[in-house]
């Protein structure tokens, strides 16, 4: 099993830069192309705990899906938002790097240095 998991979008420059930092530190990485293999609702919930954030903190508000699904509605529950993210992975902020019980968002990419140690 890999030490690190990166939820990666190769078309995203921040995601590519974060992956490059991980590769430069010669760590064992599992690359999850999350747009092709979306994380389950349980995986997203687990990632949120590791990030210490809630779903609204990692949802991409600029995506068309955010507007089409009216996700700004403050009455939506955490579980409902997680379901939307699992079914519409473009809504998930990227990249996310997980190591054991910790995770960071690679924005900026240097954030990943905090969990490489």
C-alpha positions as CSV (number, residue, x, y, z in Angstrom):
1,X,0.0,0.0,0.0
2,X,1.2,3.5,-0.9
3,X,2.2,6.0,1.8
4,X,0.4,8.8,-0.1
5,X,-2.8,9.1,-2.1
6,X,-3.3,12.0,-4.5
7,X,-6.7,12.7,-5.9
8,X,-5.4,14.0,-9.2
9,X,-6.6,15.8,-12.3
10,X,-3.8,15.8,-14.8
11,X,-5.4,18.8,-16.6
12,X,-5.0,20.9,-13.5
13,X,-1.7,22.8,-13.1
14,X,-1.9,22.8,-9.3
15,X,-2.5,19.1,-9.3
16,X,0.5,18.5,-11.6
17,X,2.7,20.7,-9.5
18,X,1.6,18.9,-6.3
19,X,2.4,15.6,-7.9
20,X,5.8,16.9,-8.9
21,X,6.6,17.9,-5.3
22,X,5.6,14.4,-4.1
23,X,7.8,12.8,-6.8
24,X,10.7,15.1,-6.0
25,X,10.5,13.7,-2.4
26,X,10.6,10.1,-3.6
27,X,7.6,9.0,-1.7
28,X,5.4,6.1,-2.6
29,X,2.2,7.5,-4.2
30,X,-1.1,6.1,-5.3
31,X,-2.6,8.3,-8.0
32,X,-6.3,8.4,-8.1
33,X,-7.7,10.0,-11.2
34,X,-10.8,11.0,-9.3
35,X,-12.8,12.3,-12.4
36,X,-12.6,8.8,-13.8
37,X,-12.9,6.9,-10.5
38,X,-14.9,9.2,-8.2
39,X,-14.4,8.6,-4.4
40,X,-17.4,7.1,-2.7
41,X,-19.4,9.0,-0.2
42,X,-17.6,7.2,2.7
43,X,-14.2,8.1,1.1
44,X,-15.2,11.8,0.8
45,X,-16.4,11.8,4.4
46,X,-13.2,10.2,5.6
47,X,-11.1,12.8,3.6
48,X,-13.1,15.6,5.1
49,X,-12.3,14.3,8.6
50,X,-8.6,14.1,7.7
51,X,-8.7,17.6,6.3
52,X,-10.5,18.9,9.3
53,X,-13.0,20.6,6.9
54,X,-16.6,20.3,5.9
55,X,-18.0,19.7,2.4
56,X,-18.6,23.4,1.7
57,X,-14.9,24.0,2.3
58,X,-13.8,21.7,-0.6
59,X,-16.7,22.2,-3.0
60,X,-15.8,24.0,-6.2
61,X,-18.3,26.8,-6.4
62,X,-17.3,28.0,-9.8
63,X,-18.3,24.8,-11.6
64,X,-21.5,24.7,-13.7
65,X,-22.7,21.7,-11.7
66,X,-22.7,23.9,-8.5
67,X,-25.0,26.3,-10.1
68,X,-27.2,23.8,-11.9
69,X,-27.7,21.7,-8.8
70,X,-28.3,24.9,-6.7
71,X,-25.7,23.8,-4.1
72,X,-25.6,27.2,-2.6
73,X,-28.8,26.3,-0.8
74,X,-27.8,26.5,2.8
75,X,-30.5,23.9,3.7
76,X,-28.6,21.1,2.1
77,X,-27.0,18.8,4.7
78,X,-23.4,17.7,4.8
79,X,-24.4,14.2,3.7
80,X,-26.4,15.6,0.7
81,X,-23.4,17.7,-0.4
82,X,-21.1,14.7,-0.1
83,X,-23.5,12.7,-2.3
84,X,-23.5,15.5,-4.9
85,X,-19.6,15.5,-4.9
86,X,-19.4,11.7,-5.2
87,X,-21.8,11.8,-8.2
88,X,-20.2,14.9,-9.7
89,X,-16.5,14.7,-8.9
90,X,-15.7,17.9,-10.8
91,X,-17.2,19.6,-7.7
92,X,-14.3,18.3,-5.5
93,X,-11.4,20.8,-4.9
94,X,-8.1,19.4,-6.3
95,X,-5.7,18.1,-5.6
96,X,-6.1,16.4,-2.3
97,X,-3.3,14.4,-0.8
98,X,-3.8,11.9,2.0
99,X,-1.2,10.4,4.2
100,X,-2.5,8.1,7.0
101,X,-4.8,10.2,9.1
102,X,-3.9,13.5,7.6
103,X,-4.8,15.3,4.3
104,X,-4.1,18.6,2.6
105,X,-5.4,20.4,-0.4
106,X,-2.6,21.3,-2.8
107,X,-3.5,24.9,-3.2
108,X,-0.9,26.1,-3.1
109,X,1.0,22.9,-4.1
110,X,3.6,23.6,-1.3
111,X,0.8,22.7,1.2
112,X,1.8,19.1,0.6
113,X,5.1,19.6,2.3
114,X,3.3,19.8,5.7
115,X,2.5,16.0,5.5
116,X,5.7,14.8,3.8
117,X,7.8,15.0,7.0
